[in-house]
């Protein structure tokens, strides 16, 4: 097992060596006519990144502190985040589990990395036949910036005059109800607290941590959290939840870098789901996609958004159109393997905020922000769901 200091140096070296490549946006024809390749993503060419989480000790914390509300619309705010590039703190991956009997446990973790195998996989991943857009035209107002140019992310609740999270013309596309059982729409579910979630196994849902925990307490008990599966008639089939897992990076620090949670359902489902992957580094922009249930749209209607985005160390900033209700949506990339289209979740939509830059006298700009799934975060999520096939591949 690597020491924390050795791990930090190793991960930083990876950030300097590697990049990812992705295809352009899914076209309107893809939404209307899902191809055979969409129905069964072929992931055999994407081996897992060899990072393994190990549970060291589980501590009983007694009854959880929560509001025990049956339903609650979650506000779309971000905590202030200092964006000075820092290695991931191992202690922030310790996690809490809220059980359906009201008890709360804390699990301490460690992880192991097979460095040589990881280097080989990163080299193979860079040779895949995918499309890459180096420096896109007119991206984020023709501005080029890096991690070091960003000072902080300002939460919405400190800047109340900003209410809108749609940038320019609204480009969100509604998904017909008849398409709900096709990939990738089949993987999208609604969380009863007013959020969106993504199916990542036959029994697990990925969403934002703030959809269930406000960083001081759980906003609802497990027995009152429901997951809604969209039906052809526009209604929801609601399913119960067995437990909820949230990293300590959120429950103790409210750090948007750790704004993710996994819900385990009481019963298995039969729908197609998507797989968590991870981003190491990109030299320019990527094209991100997500599907969500937006509160400004008709109830239970599903909407698709895509746009160019910029991955940073811990978050992905973008100007995809989104509104409250879409928090927790899985942000995914597309990669082409021959005739196959493969999707990997590489982030979780967190909310909107203002990015303050160090240059230009503290210039600020508005963005929507997603928690980025680094190799460690994806490895933790894969450990929570018992390592579904090809989970935590390098996207």
C-alpha positions in Angstrom: 0.0 0.0 0.0 1.3 3.5 -0.9 1.7 6.1 1.8 -0.5 9.2 1.4 2.5 11.4 0.4 3.6 8.9 -2.2 0.1 8.6 -3.5 -0.2 12.4 -3.9 3.0 12.5 -5.9 2.0 9.6 -8.0 -1.5 11.1 -8.9 0.0 14.5 -9.6 2.4 12.8 -12.1 -0.5 11.1 -13.8 -2.3 14.5 -14.1 0.8 15.8 -16.0 1.1 12.8 -18.3 -2.3 11.8 -19.5 -5.3 13.1 -21.4 -8.6 11.9 -22.6 -10.4 12.2 -25.9 -14.1 12.1 -26.7 -16.5 12.4 -29.5 -18.8 15.3 -30.3 -22.3 15.6 -29.0 -25.0 13.0 -29.5 -27.1 14.2 -32.4 -30.8 14.7 -32.5 -31.1 11.5 -34.7 -29.5 9.5 -31.9 -32.2 10.7 -29.5 -35.0 9.8 -31.9 -33.5 6.5 -33.3 -31.4 4.6 -30.8 -29.0 2.3 -32.6 -28.2 -1.3 -31.8 -24.8 -0.2 -30.5 -26.6 2.0 -28.0 -28.6 -0.9 -26.6 -25.6 -2.8 -25.4 -22.5 -0.8 -24.7 -19.4 -2.9 -25.5 -17.0 -2.2 -22.6 -14.5 -5.1 -23.2 -12.0 -2.7 -24.7 -12.0 -0.5 -21.5 -10.2 -2.3 -18.7 -10.6 -1.2 -15.1 -8.1 1.2 -13.6 -6.3 -0.9 -10.9 -7.2 1.1 -7.8 -8.8 -0.9 -5.1 -10.5 0.4 -2.0 -10.3 -1.6 1.2 -12.5 -1.2 4.2 -10.4 -1.0 7.4 -12.9 -0.4 10.1 -16.6 0.3 10.5 -17.7 2.4 13.5 -21.3 2.6 14.8 -22.4 6.3 15.2 -25.9 5.6 16.6 -29.1 7.2 15.3 -28.6 9.7 12.5 -29.6 13.3 12.8 -32.1 14.1 10.1 -35.3 16.2 9.5 -37.4 13.2 8.6 -39.3 15.0 5.9 -41.1 12.9 3.3 -40.2 15.2 0.4 -38.0 18.2 0.0 -36.9 20.2 -3.0 -33.2 20.7 -2.6 -31.8 24.2 -3.1 -29.2 24.5 -5.9 -26.3 26.0 -4.1 -22.5 25.4 -4.0 -20.2 25.9 -1.1 -17.3 28.2 -1.7 -14.4 26.1 -3.1 -10.7 27.2 -3.1 -9.4 26.0 -6.4 -5.7 25.8 -5.6 -4.8 22.4 -7.1 -4.3 20.0 -4.2 -3.9 16.2 -3.9 -6.9 14.3 -2.7 -7.0 13.7 1.0 -7.3 10.0 1.8 -9.4 10.8 5.0 -12.1 12.4 2.8 -12.8 9.0 1.3 -13.9 7.6 4.6 -17.7 7.4 4.2 -20.9 7.3 6.1 -23.7 4.8 5.6 -27.3 5.7 6.5 -29.4 2.6 7.0 -33.1 2.2 6.6 -33.4 1.5 10.4 -32.1 5.0 11.1 -28.7 3.9 12.2 -25.5 5.6 10.9 -22.1 4.0 10.5 -18.7 5.4 9.5 -16.3 3.3 7.5 -12.6 4.0 7.4 -10.8 3.0 4.1 -7.5 2.6 2.5 -6.6 1.9 -1.1 -4.1 0.1 -3.2 -2.7 1.1 -6.6 -0.9 -1.2 -9.1 1.3 1.4 -10.6 2.8 -0.5 -13.5 -0.6 -1.9 -14.6 -2.1 1.6 -14.4 0.6 3.1 -16.6 0.0 0.3 -19.2 -3.7 1.0 -19.3 -3.2 4.7 -19.6 -0.9 4.2 -22.5 -3.4 1.9 -24.2 -6.3 4.3 -23.5 -4.5 7.1 -25.3 -4.2 4.9 -28.4 -8.0 4.3 -28.8 -9.6 5.5 -32.0 -11.6 8.4 -30.7 -12.2 12.0 -31.7 -10.5 14.9 -29.8 -11.1 18.6 -30.0 -8.0 20.4 -29.0 -9.0 24.0 -28.5 -12.7 24.6 -29.4 -13.8 27.7 -31.2 -15.9 30.2 -29.1 -15.6 28.0 -26.0 -16.5 29.9 -22.8 -16.4 33.3 -24.6 -13.1 32.5 -26.4 -11.3 32.3 -23.1 -8.4 29.9 -22.5 -7.7 29.2 -18.9 -6.2 26.5 -16.7 -6.6 25.3 -13.1 -4.1 27.8 -11.8 -6.1 30.7 -13.2 -9.1 30.0 -11.0 -9.2 31.4 -7.5 -12.6 30.1 -6.2 -16.1 29.1 -6.8 -18.8 31.4 -5.3 -22.0 29.8 -4.1 -25.3 31.0 -5.5 -26.8 31.8 -2.2 -24.2 34.6 -1.8 -25.2 36.1 -5.1 -29.0 36.1 -5.0 -29.5 38.3 -8.0 -28.4 35.4 -10.2 -31.3 33.0 -10.7 -30.9 31.7 -14.2 -28.9 28.6 -15.1 -29.7 28.5 -18.8 -27.0 30.3 -20.9 -28.2 32.1 -24.0 -30.8 30.2 -26.1 -32.3 27.2 -24.2 -31.1 24.1 -26.1 -32.6 21.5 -23.8 -34.3 18.7 -25.7 -37.2 16.7 -24.4 -37.0 13.0 -24.6 -40.3 11.3 -25.9 -41.9 9.0 -23.3 -41.6 6.1 -25.7 -37.8 6.3 -25.6 -37.5 5.9 -21.8 -36.6 2.2 -21.9 -33.8 2.8 -24.4 -30.1 3.5 -23.6 -29.1 6.0 -22.2 -32.5 7.3 -21.1 -33.3 4.0 -19.3 -30.6 4.8 -16.8 -32.1 8.0 -15.6 -34.3 8.1 -12.4 -35.9 10.8 -10.3 -35.0 11.2 -6.6 -37.9 12.1 -4.3 -36.0 15.0 -2.7 -36.2 16.9 -6.0 -33.1 15.6 -7.8 -32.0 13.4 -10.6 -30.1 10.1 -10.3 -28.4 7.6 -12.6 -28.6 3.8 -12.5 -25.0 2.4 -12.2 -25.9 -1.2 -11.5 -28.9 -3.4 -11.2 -29.5 -2.1 -7.7 -27.5 1.2 -7.2 -28.2 4.8 -8.1 -25.6 7.6 -8.3 -26.7 11.1 -7.4 -25.4 14.3 -5.6 -24.6 14.1 -1.9 -26.5 17.4 -1.3 -29.7 15.7 -2.5 -29.7 13.7 0.8 -27.3 15.6 3.1 -26.9 19.3 3.7 -23.4 18.9 5.2 -24.7 19.1 8.8 -27.4 16.5 8.8 -29.4 14.2 6.5 -32.3 16.0 5.0 -34.5 12.9 5.0 -34.5 9.4 6.5 -33.8 6.4 4.2 -37.4 5.1 4.6 -38.7 8.4 3.1 -36.3 8.5 0.2 -37.9 7.1 -3.0 -36.4 6.5 -6.5 -38.7 7.1 -9.4 -38.6 5.0 -12.6 -40.2 6.9 -15.6 -43.0 5.1 -17.3 -44.5 5.4 -20.8 -47.6 7.1 -19.5 -45.7 9.9 -17.9 -46.0 8.6 -14.3 -43.3 7.2 -12.0 -42.9 3.8 -10.5 -41.4 4.5 -7.1 -38.9 2.2 -5.4 -37.6 2.1 -1.9 -34.0 2.6 -0.7 -32.1 0.3 1.6 -29.1 2.5 2.4 -27.2 5.7 1.4 -23.4 6.1 1.2 -21.8 9.6 1.3 -18.1 10.4 1.5 -16.8 12.4 4.5 -15.4 15.0 2.1 -19.0 16.2 1.9 -20.5 15.4 5.3 -17.8 17.2 7.2 -16.5 19.8 4.7 -19.3 20.4 2.2 -16.7 20.3 -0.5 -18.2 20.2 -4.0 -15.3 17.9 -5.0 -17.1 15.2 -3.0 -20.7 16.0 -3.9 -21.7 12.4 -4.8 -23.7 9.7 -3.1 -24.8 6.2 -3.9 -28.3 4.9 -3.0 -28.9 1.1 -2.8 -32.4 0.0 -3.8 -34.4 -2.5 -1.9 -35.0 -4.5 -5.0 -33.2 -5.1 -8.3 -34.4 -3.5 -11.5 -34.2 -4.7 -15.1 -33.3 -1.5 -16.9 -30.1 -0.8 -18.8 -27.6 1.3 -16.7 -24.4 3.3 -17.2 -21.0 2.7 -15.8 -18.8 5.1 -13.8 -15.5 6.0 -15.4 -12.8 8.5 -14.6 -10.9 11.4 -16.1 -7.2 11.9 -15.4 -6.5 15.0 -17.5 -7.5 16.7 -20.7 -5.5 19.3 -22.7 -8.6 21.2 -23.8 -12.3 20.9 -23.8 -14.5 17.8 -23.7 -18.1 17.4 -24.7 -20.4 16.4 -21.8 -23.9 15.1 -21.8 -26.5 14.7 -19.1 -30.2 13.9 -18.7 -32.4 15.3 -16.0 -35.8 16.2 -14.5 -35.9 20.0 -14.5 -38.3 21.8 -12.1 -39.2 24.5 -14.7 -40.5 21.8 -17.1 -43.6 19.6 -17.0 -43.6 17.1 -14.1 -41.8 13.8 -14.9 -40.6 15.0 -18.3 -37.0 14.1 -19.1 -34.6 16.5 -20.8 -31.3 16.1 -22.6 -28.4 18.7 -22.5 -24.9 18.7 -24.0 -22.2 21.2 -24.4 -18.4 21.7 -24.3 -16.9 21.7 -20.8 -13.5 22.2 -19.1 -12.4 19.5 -16.6 -10.3 20.9 -13.7 -8.6 18.9 -10.9 -11.8 18.2 -9.0 -14.7 19.7 -10.9 -16.0 20.1 -14.5 -17.2 23.5 -15.4 -19.6 24.0 -18.2 -22.5 26.1 -19.6 -24.9 23.3 -20.4 -28.5 24.3 -19.9 -29.8 23.1 -16.6 -32.2 24.1 -13.8 -33.0 22.9 -10.3 -34.2 19.3 -10.3 -31.3 18.2 -12.5 -28.9 18.1 -9.6 -27.4 14.7 -9.3 -27.6 13.9 -13.0 -24.7 11.7 -14.3 -22.4 13.7 -16.6 -21.2 11.3 -19.3 -18.8 11.2 -22.2 -19.0 9.3 -25.5 -16.3 7.2 -27.0 -16.4 5.3 -30.3 -15.0 1.8 -30.7 -15.6 1.0 -34.3 -19.3 1.0 -34.7 -19.9 1.0 -31.0 -20.9 4.0 -28.9 -19.7 3.7 -25.3 -20.8 6.0 -22.5 -19.0 6.6 -19.2 -20.2 8.7 -16.3 -17.3 11.0 -15.4 -19.1 13.5 -13.2 -22.2 14.3 -11.2 -24.0 17.6 -11.8 -23.8 19.6 -8.6 -25.2 23.1 -9.3 -24.5 26.6 -10.5 -22.0 29.0 -9.3 -19.6 31.8 -10.1 -16.0 31.1 -11.0 -13.6 33.9 -9.8 -10.4 34.2 -11.8 -7.0 35.3 -10.4 -6.3 37.4 -13.5 -8.2 40.4 -14.9 -8.7 42.0 -11.5 -10.7 39.1 -10.1 -13.0 38.7 -13.0 -16.0 36.4 -12.4 -18.1 34.3 -14.7 -21.1 32.1 -14.3 -21.0 28.3 -14.9 -22.8 25.1 -14.1 -20.5 22.8 -12.2 -20.2 19.0 -11.9 -18.2 17.0 -9.4 -15.5 15.3 -11.4 -15.0 11.6 -10.9 -11.2 11.2 -10.5 -9.8 7.6 -10.5 -10.0 7.5 -6.7 -13.6 8.7 -6.6 -14.7 6.3 -9.3 -12.8 3.5 -7.5 -14.7 4.2 -4.4 -18.1 4.2 -6.1 -17.1 0.9 -7.8 -16.3 -0.5 -4.4 -19.7 0.6 -3.1 -21.4 -1.3 -5.9 -19.2 -4.3 -5.6 -17.2 -3.6 -8.8 -19.7 -3.9 -11.6 -18.1 -5.2 -14.9 -15.7 -2.6 -16.4 -16.5 0.0 -13.6 -13.8 2.7 -13.3 -12.4 2.4 -16.8 -10.3 5.3 -18.1 -12.8 7.3 -20.2 
